[in-house]
Amino acid sequence: MKSTLVLWLYSVIFVVHGQVDNGHQSLLKRMTSLEYIVQSMTTEFGTLRQKNSELEYKYQILTEEFQRFRLDHTTVPSTDEKNGLEEMPGYSDPHPIGPVTSHRRNAQSGAVGSKGDKGDRGPKGDAGTPGFNGDDGLDGLKGDRGEKGDRGTPGSDGFNGDDGLDGRDGVKGEPGPAGPAGPKGVMGFPGYHGNKGMKGDLGAKGDTGVRGVPGPKGDTGMPGIAGPTGAVGRPGHNGSLGPKGDKGSSGSSGYPGSPGNKGEPGIRGERGFMGYPGQKGEPGQGPQQKVAFSARLANAISVSRPGQTIVFGHTITNIEDSYDSVNGYFRCRTAGLYFFYWSTHANPSDGVTTTLNVNGSILGFTFADSPPTHSNTGSNAIVTYLNVGDIVSIRINCPPGMHRYLGVGSSFSGILLN
């Protein structure tokens, strides 16, 4: 009972520890994502502050240039104002209109002279400082819808989502059948020495065995109680030397040792002699010509003439342009082994028989017989060798004057195999 309770407690602690660890990992992922976002916003904010400083500096320079421009281009005084200023002693006209003659009023007195001639046109002045940008104009009318743009490149992978909640524990299944016995395992290493057992009864003297491996040194025992001093015995006689014993049997092989460290690389050997040239290889094959086509009926058709060629007018694939969608036949331009497949679609309550023909000779048939409730199809495939100029076509096979209807599900395909 106690062992069961201990195992149950260990299981609960293990599950709780796993859930706490999963929550900790999820929290670390979120903190890493938030730290990345904060770093990105800090970098963008620093860039905006730098751009704002540059704009403020440019605005200050433009303001100073505009003030300097206003000081350098002050308004020229009118004629009456000039006449009043000229009467002041020491006045000099900074903007003379014409040549200074006797017609100008004397600084002291004199009559007003006649108006002088118009002066020559002055040189063109330097270009002024560009003005500030005007206000934004009104929004224009909404334009026509543009064409769909190209597909953009895939975005970068998003962050991993949070781990989902653990599902409920499933019902314990029934124990499965016992499996077959496995192969015999490799012999294990010797186990540790067990505790010393109780002293057994003295047995009969056995044969001299193989000398065993020395055991580990035992712990020092408690000192015993000193016994009484015994009497001094009489000295014994020297015994005779016994006979030499037999040679012991060989011991078992020891376990293989662990691999040694990798040695230093050896000295590089001398370069060998150049080998003899090899035999000439087989001639290679050039790139194989690709030939393939696939076509189907553009519309449902009605046929009544035996041997009439079925024209599959809607071309899906036509590599090498060997299929004629106007006349409904394939003309071979590259000799080789070809694979042809054709399918016929019959309307309800109708039956259609077709043939595959190579130069007029029949190589295969299809037959589609549809019940009144639904339509049906018939198909076949042929593998044959064609020479340049051979013509392959699909023809109708029906009695004269009997109409047969083919649906748009009918198709004709072919491909060069080799």
SVG drawing of the C-alpha trace seen along z (x, -y; Angstrom):
<svg xmlns="http://www.w3.org/2000/svg" viewBox="-33 -128 96 164">
<polyline fill="none" stroke="black" stroke-width="0.4" points="0.0,0.0 2.8,-2.4 4.7,-1.6 1.6,-2.3 1.1,-5.7 4.8,-6.7 4.6,-5.8 1.3,-7.9 3.0,-10.9 6.0,-10.6 3.7,-10.5 1.8,-13.7 5.1,-15.5 6.4,-14.5 3.2,-15.7 3.1,-19.1 6.8,-19.6 6.3,-19.0 3.4,-21.5 5.4,-24.1 8.3,-23.6 6.1,-24.0 4.6,-27.2 8.1,-28.5 9.2,-27.7 6.1,-29.5 6.8,-32.6 10.5,-32.7 9.3,-32.7 6.9,-35.6 9.6,-37.6 12.0,-37.0 9.4,-38.2 8.6,-41.3 12.3,-42.1 12.7,-41.9 9.7,-44.2 11.0,-46.8 14.5,-46.8 12.9,-47.4 10.8,-50.3 13.8,-51.9 15.8,-51.7 13.0,-53.2 12.4,-56.0 16.1,-56.9 16.0,-57.1 12.9,-59.4 14.6,-61.7 17.7,-62.0 15.5,-62.9 13.6,-65.5 16.9,-67.1 18.0,-67.3 14.7,-68.9 14.9,-71.5 18.4,-72.4 17.4,-72.8 14.4,-75.0 16.7,-77.3 19.1,-77.7 16.1,-78.6 14.8,-81.1 18.1,-82.9 18.5,-83.0 15.0,-84.4 15.7,-87.2 19.0,-88.0 17.1,-88.1 14.5,-90.6 17.3,-92.8 19.2,-92.8 16.0,-93.5 14.3,-96.4 11.8,-98.6 13.2,-101.4 11.7,-104.8 9.3,-106.7 10.1,-109.9 8.5,-112.2 10.3,-110.5 13.6,-110.9 12.9,-114.6 12.4,-115.0 15.6,-113.0 17.7,-114.8 17.1,-118.1 18.9,-116.6 22.6,-117.4 25.0,-114.6 22.3,-112.4 23.3,-110.1 20.8,-108.2 21.5,-104.4 19.3,-103.6 19.9,-106.2 17.4,-105.9 19.3,-107.9 22.6,-109.7 23.3,-112.5 23.0,-115.8 22.2,-119.4 18.5,-118.6 18.7,-117.2 17.7,-119.5 20.6,-121.2 21.0,-120.3 20.7,-124.1 18.2,-125.5 17.0,-125.7 14.1,-124.9 13.0,-121.3 14.5,-120.2 12.7,-118.2 12.3,-114.5 15.3,-112.7 15.4,-109.9 14.6,-106.3 17.7,-104.6 19.1,-101.4 17.8,-98.1 19.9,-96.7 21.5,-93.3 19.4,-90.3 19.7,-89.7 20.6,-86.4 17.9,-83.8 16.0,-84.3 15.7,-81.7 12.9,-79.2 9.8,-79.9 8.1,-77.5 6.0,-74.6 2.4,-75.6 -0.5,-73.8 -1.6,-70.4 -4.2,-70.6 -7.6,-69.0 -7.8,-65.2 -8.4,-64.2 -11.1,-61.9 -10.7,-58.2 -8.8,-56.5 -9.7,-53.3 -9.0,-50.0 -5.5,-48.9 -4.4,-45.4 -3.7,-42.8 0.0,-43.0 2.5,-40.2 2.5,-37.9 4.7,-39.2 7.5,-37.3 6.5,-35.2 6.9,-37.0 9.3,-35.9 8.2,-33.1 6.2,-34.2 6.9,-33.4 5.9,-30.0 2.5,-30.0 2.0,-29.1 1.8,-25.4 -1.7,-24.1 -3.2,-22.6 -2.5,-19.0 -5.3,-16.7 -7.1,-14.4 -5.6,-11.1 -7.0,-8.3 -8.6,-5.2 -6.1,-2.5 -6.2,0.1 -6.2,3.8 -2.8,5.5 -1.7,6.8 -0.7,10.4 2.8,11.4 5.4,11.0 7.8,13.7 10.9,14.3 13.8,12.0 17.2,13.2 19.7,14.0 21.5,10.9 25.2,10.2 26.9,11.4 26.9,8.7 29.8,7.4 30.5,9.1 28.3,7.8 29.4,6.3 30.5,8.4 27.6,9.2 27.5,9.1 29.4,11.8 27.0,14.7 26.8,16.7 29.5,19.3 28.4,22.7 29.2,26.1 32.7,27.4 32.6,29.4 34.8,32.1 38.1,30.9 37.8,30.3 40.3,30.3 42.6,27.4 40.8,24.8 41.9,22.1 43.3,19.1 40.6,16.5 40.7,12.8 41.7,11.0 38.6,9.5 38.3,6.0 39.8,5.2 37.2,5.6 36.4,3.0 38.5,3.1 36.6,5.0 36.0,4.0 39.0,5.0 38.2,8.2 38.6,8.8 42.1,9.9 42.2,13.6 44.3,15.2 47.9,15.9 48.4,19.5 51.1,21.9 54.3,22.0 54.1,25.0 56.9,27.3 58.8,26.7 57.8,28.9 59.9,30.9 60.7,29.6 58.4,31.4 59.5,32.9 59.0,31.0 55.9,32.2 55.7,33.2 55.3,30.5 51.6,30.0 50.1,30.3 49.9,27.4 46.6,25.5 44.2,25.1 44.2,21.9 42.0,19.1 39.1,17.7 39.8,14.8 39.3,11.3 36.8,8.7 38.1,6.5 39.5,3.2 38.1,-0.2 39.4,-1.6 42.6,-3.7 43.0,-7.3 43.3,-8.2 47.0,-8.2 48.8,-11.0 48.5,-11.1 51.3,-9.3 53.8,-10.9 52.3,-11.5 53.5,-8.9 55.2,-9.5 53.1,-10.2 52.4,-7.1 53.1,-6.5 50.6,-7.7 48.3,-5.0 47.8,-3.8 45.1,-5.4 41.7,-3.7 39.8,-2.2 37.7,-4.3 34.1,-4.6 30.9,-3.9 29.5,-6.8 27.1,-9.0 23.5,-9.7 22.4,-13.2 19.4,-14.9 16.2,-13.1 13.6,-14.9 10.4,-15.6 7.1,-14.9 3.7,-15.0 0.2,-16.2 -3.3,-16.2 -6.6,-17.4 -10.3,-17.1 -13.6,-17.9 -14.4,-21.6 -18.1,-20.8 -20.4,-17.7 -20.6,-16.3 -22.8,-14.0 -21.3,-11.5 -23.0,-9.1 -20.4,-8.1 -18.3,-4.9 -14.6,-5.6 -15.1,-9.3 -12.1,-10.9 -13.0,-12.5 -11.5,-16.0 -10.4,-16.9 -10.4,-20.7 -9.4,-21.9 -5.6,-21.5 -4.3,-21.2 -0.6,-20.3 1.2,-20.1 5.0,-19.8 6.7,-19.7 3.4,-20.8 2.8,-17.3 -0.9,-17.2 -3.2,-18.8 -6.3,-20.2 -8.0,-21.2 -8.0,-17.7 -7.7,-15.6 -4.6,-13.5 -1.1,-13.1 1.8,-13.1 5.1,-11.5 8.1,-13.8 10.5,-11.8 10.7,-8.1 10.5,-6.1 8.3,-4.2 5.0,-6.1 2.2,-5.7 -1.4,-6.7 -4.5,-7.0 -8.0,-8.0 -11.4,-8.2 -15.0,-8.5 -18.0,-9.9 -21.4,-8.5 -24.8,-10.2 -27.5,-8.3 -29.2,-5.6 -26.4,-5.7 -23.5,-3.5 -20.3,-4.6 -17.5,-2.4 -14.2,-4.0 -10.8,-2.7 -7.2,-3.9 -5.7,-3.8 -2.1,-4.0 -1.9,-4.8 -5.4,-3.4 -4.8,-0.1 -6.8,0.5 -4.7,1.1 -7.3,0.8 -11.0,0.3 -13.1,-1.5 -16.8,-0.9 -19.1,-3.0 -22.7,-1.9 -24.7,-4.3 -28.0,-3.3 -31.0,-5.7 -30.2,-7.1 -26.7,-8.4 -23.8,-8.8 -20.8,-6.5 -17.2,-6.5 -14.9,-4.0 -11.1,-4.2 -8.1,-2.3 -4.3,-2.7 -1.8,-1.5 2.1,-1.4 3.5,-1.2 6.6,-2.1 6.2,-4.9 8.4,-6.0 8.7,-9.5 5.5,-10.4 3.2,-7.8 -0.3,-9.2 -2.4,-8.3 -6.1,-9.1 -9.2,-8.2 -12.2,-7.1 -15.9,-6.3 -17.1,-2.7 -20.9,-2.6 -23.4,-1.3 -24.0,-3.7 -26.7,-6.3 -26.8,-5.7 -26.1,-8.8 -23.8,-8.6 -23.2,-11.5 -19.8,-12.2 -19.7,-14.4 -17.0,-17.0 -15.4,-14.4 -13.9,-12.6 -10.1,-13.1 -7.0,-12.0 -3.3,-12.0 0.1,-10.7 3.8,-10.9 7.2,-9.8 8.6,-7.2 12.0,-6.5"/>
</svg>
